[in-house]
Amino acid sequence: MPEKHLRYFPWRMKNFIPNLKLKVFMNIKEAIISRRSVKHFDPRHKISEGELQELMKYAILSPTAFNIQHWRFIQVQDKDKRQLIEEASWGQKQVTEASVLLVVCADLNAWEKNPERYWRNAPTKVQSLLLPAIENYYTNHHQAQRDECFRSSSIAAMNIMLMAKGMGYDSCPMDGFNFDKVAKIIKLPHDHIIIMMIAIGKRRKDAKLRPGQLPLNKIFLTDSF
């Protein structure tokens, strides 16, 4: 983006930050280190609606391409649907034992659905720059539409898991399930895709030790491979 336009973007971030009272349980470093994929949750524990709203309001502050906010989150509360999803997940108990089960989805066509709303608080000059850019980039670019859904939703999913950890909960990202069956259970619209599921709750059994972390110097390189 041209440098002359960058000055508009720090503009009033207060417009985007929810007026919430956030309880801080740990710093970001601690949350990253202690976050693990937990498989065993206390089925008796309930996450309150207030806690869930707080979690999600901060989760959706994650960045998205062109601020399109492609992600959609389905909270599955219905016990019968949870059971059906467990069956579609080959019996993984975290689906039914976790306090919260989120199906992280994305709208492939969010880019063309009233894109003005994504930039309604921006100066007119910025809107006139970004709105045509959205149309030019995504029109007939189906791979980009799909790729951006995965990128943006995955970033949001990490926000959810770190925020949950900061609030004292554990989580488990999941892709081990029959996507088509889960899509039918949640009545997924035809122009949406499922990215993953996330189980959230109080762990009743610690995750196993990390099985093997690659050395940083093998994966963090400078300038080229």
N, C-alpha and C positions, 0 to 999 in steps of 0.2 A: 504494500500500500504506500502511496506517495507520502513522504515525510510531512508535507504540509497539512495532511489530514490527521496525523497522529495526535495533535493537540486536542482534538475533540473527544478522544476516548477516555481519558481519566475523568471526563466531565461528570461530576455528580454521581460517583459510584454509589452514593447514598440512595439513589433511586432504585438500586438493584439489591441492596442489603436488607433483608427482612428485619423488622423491628422486634427482635426476639431476645429473650434473656437466655443466653447460652450458658449451660453449666459445663465448666471445663474440668475434666477429670484427669487428663494427661496431656503432655505436649505432643506435637506432631511426630517427633522422633520416637517417642515411647510407643505411640499408636502404631507406627510402621513396624517397629521391631516386634511388638507383642501381637499384632494381628496374625492370626493363623486360620486355616480352613478347618473349622470345627465340625465334626460329624455327629456329635451326640449332644442334644439339647435337653434341658429340663422342660418336659411338656406341661408342667403345672404353672410355669411362670408366664405372666401376661405383661406385654408391653402396652402401656396406656396409650390412648389416642393422642394425648398431648405430647408424649415422648415421640410417637411416630410422626406427628406433624412437624415437630422440631427437627427430627432426623432428616425428613424429606425436604424441608424448606432450605436447609443448608446443602443438601445433596445437589439440588438443582442450580446451585451457583457455579457448577462446573462449566468449563468452557465448551462451546460448540462452534462448528464452522459457520461463519456468517451469523452467529447468534441465533441459528434456526431452532435450536432446542428440539432436535428430532425425537428425543426419548419420550417414552410413555411407560408408566409403571403400574402394573396391575397387582394389587394386594389381594391375595387369595385367602379369604376368611372362611368361606363355606367348607364345612368338614367333609362333605361328600366330594366336593371338587378336590380338596386336598388329598383325599384317599385315591381318587382317580389319577391325580398327578403322581402320587407315590408309585402307583402301579405302572405309570408311564415312565417312571424313573427307575424301574427295575428294583423296586423295594427299598430304596434309600430312605431311611427313617427320618432323616433331618427334614424331609418335606412335610411330615405331619407333626413332628415333635417341636420344631422351632416355633417361637412365638409369632414370628412374621415370615411369610413367604412372599417374595416379590418376583414377579415375572418381568424382566426388563425387556421392553420392546422398543421398536423405533418405527417412525412413519417415513416411508421411502419418499413420499411426495410432500413432505412438510415444506419443502423449499418453495412450492407454488401455491400454498394455501394461505392466502392473505399475508404475504411476507412483510407488508407494511407494519404489522403488529410487532415484529421483532426489533424494529428500529423506531418505534413511535416516540420515544423520549429523546432521540438524537436530533441535532440541528438539521434543518432542511438541507443544507449543503451535504451533510453526511448521507442522508437518506437518498439524495439524488445520485450519489456515487455508488452506494451499496446495493440498492434495489435492482438496478440494471445488471450489476455484476452477478448477483444471485441468479438471475434468469439466464444470463449468457453462459455461466459456468455449468449449470445443471441441465439445461434443456438438451434432451437426447443424449445425455451423458449418464447412462444407467449405472455403469460401474461406479462412478463417483457418488451417485446417490446412495448406493448400497455401502460403499466404503465409508462415507461420512457418518452413516448411521452407526456402523460398528465402532468407529473411532470415538464419536461423541458419547455414545451409550457406555462404552467401556470406561471412559474417564469418569462418567457419572457413577458407574458401579463402584469404582475405587473410592470415590467420595463417600458413597453410602457406607462402605465397609470400614473406612477410617473413622467416619463420624460415629458409627455404631460402637466402634472400639472405644472412642473417646467418651462415650456415654456409659461405658461399662458393660457393653454387650459383645458377643462374638458373632461371627458370620461364616457362611460357606458359599462361595460362588459355584454354580453348577452348570455344566453343559452335558452331563450324562443323563439324558432323557430323550424320549421320542418327541421331537419338535412338532411334528404334525399332529400327534395326539393332544399335546398340551395346547396347541393353537386352537383345536376344536373345543377344548374344555373352556377356554377363556373367550371364545368367540372372536378370535383375532381378525380384524378387518383385512380385506384382500390386499391392500396396499401397505400393510405393516409386516414387520418381521420380528421374530423373537431373537434376542441377543444371548441371554442367559437367564438363570434364576439365581436368587440370593436368599438363603435361609438366614434368619437373624434371631438371636435369643440368648438365654443364659446357658452356658455350657455346663454339662454335668460330667464331662470327661475331657481331659486335656488332649490337644492334638499331639500326634507323635512328633518326635524330634525331626528337624529338617533333614531330609534324606541325603542331600548333597548339593551344596551351593558352589557354582562355578567361581573360580578366582576372578576378581574384578579386572585384572590385567588381561584376561582372556576375552572379555566382552566390552570393555570400555577402551576405545581406541582414539587416536588423534589423527585427523585429516583424511585418513583412508585406511582400508583394510591392509 
